[in-house]
């Protein structure tokens, strides 16, 4: 059931102590886990990443760092996820060094820019109303379909997606490779 879902972390809304919640999530065997803890310094992030990666490895879940690509390199992470602004600021040599990376996009032009920079996958959103984007109208399934149609690399839907079959089927029908889920995983 969870093989098409990617967990995006947010320790501030975790139902249980964070590492315990990560263990619960990883036991469900999602496709991957993106450690997205944007308020941490690189040093704090590194310490947390080491612990989370150990849980992911134990459960056979792909571990992806967010933003701190050098941390991902040092840890031998399975991937890196970058905001477009971070990816754009990197040199070509740094992007090559970062290895396989994904990029968050919020429009067709951003998707084209991310692809030109070498993104191996995209997250496109926000698709549904999301507590993470309060006050911003969702872009909807038509937007997702547009991004999936123009992208030669896998696209993952993000934003307002729960762990339910109906939403997953809808995003997959748009051409998405899967769905990224934050709140539902962190409160599972």
Buried (B, 14 or more C-beta within 10 A) or exposed (E): EBEBBBBBBBBEBBEEEBBEBBBBBBEBEBBBBBBBBEEBEEEEBBEBBEEBBBBBBEBEBBBBBBBBBBBBBEBEBBBBBBBBEBBBEBEEEEBEEBBBBBBBBBBBEBBBBBBEBBBBBBBBBBBBEBEBBEEEEBBEBEBBBBBBEEBEBBBBBBBBBBBEEEBBEBBBEBBBBBBBBBBBBBEB
